[in-house]
Amino acid sequence: MAGAPNLKPTMATNVDASLEWYFGNGSLSFAAFFKDISNYITIDRRAETYSYGGETFTFEVLRQGNASNGTLKGFEVAYQQFYDFLPGPLSGLGLQANFTFVDNNGGANEALNPFEPAQEAGASDTSLPIEGISRFSYNVTGLYEKYGFEGRLAYNWRERYLLTTSAANLNRPVYWEDYGVLDGSLFYTLNQHVKIGVQATNILNSRVYLNVGDETLAPRYSWTDTDRRIAIIARLKL
């Protein structure tokens, strides 16, 4: 890796705005953002020629460089409220929810191995989105707090996104499919010192799927099972 004395820092001009409304025991908010990002940093491989002692040598050299500019823009809508106006046990019910949209243009991905031509080609493919960014995501959480009980049931979902521009041994982009997971917990406070409960993750036993190849015609490449987990918990407070 050679030096890069002319490397410029990645800079961003950010504009954010939000609007919030509070009512009773709840709130509703809207937030929008715009980021103009310049001088993405990548690692470039190039042939450089040097002369010494009357001889000329050519080396493949890695240097950090600045790539094209890009933008990120989007918004988030969020809502939360406890419905304490409901009668009896129902007054402990509550809800949290949010929805996020992110749009990306331009920018640059980076090859994990710049000496691998397929990874270089994938990282420089401007038709591919930026790795790790989902356009849409949301989560919805049901809550309950009453008579010493604390309950939570949360579903989190995100749209497919580009995991890598060129997977090892495949030389093709790999996408993470749409994925949603349901988690939950229920606790009961016995007294000021002891709380007991049960906590569950991935209740629906959701499976992670990866797609390989073209974004629109991408067959499933592999999957990962994260398993359903249930834990019995006791919390002590002295």
Secondary structure, 3 states (H helix, E strand, C coil): CCCCCCCCCCEEEEEEEEEEEEECCEEEEEEEEEEEEECCEEEEEEEEEEEECCEEEEEEEEEEEECCCEEEEEEEEEEEEECCCCCHHHHHEEEEEEEEEEEEEECCCCCCCCCCHHHHHHHCCCCCCCCCCCCEEEEEEEEEEECCEEEEEEEEEECCEEEECCCCCCCCCEEECCEEEEEEEEEEECCCCEEEEEEEECCCCCEEEEEECCCCCCCEEEEEECCCEEEEEEEECC
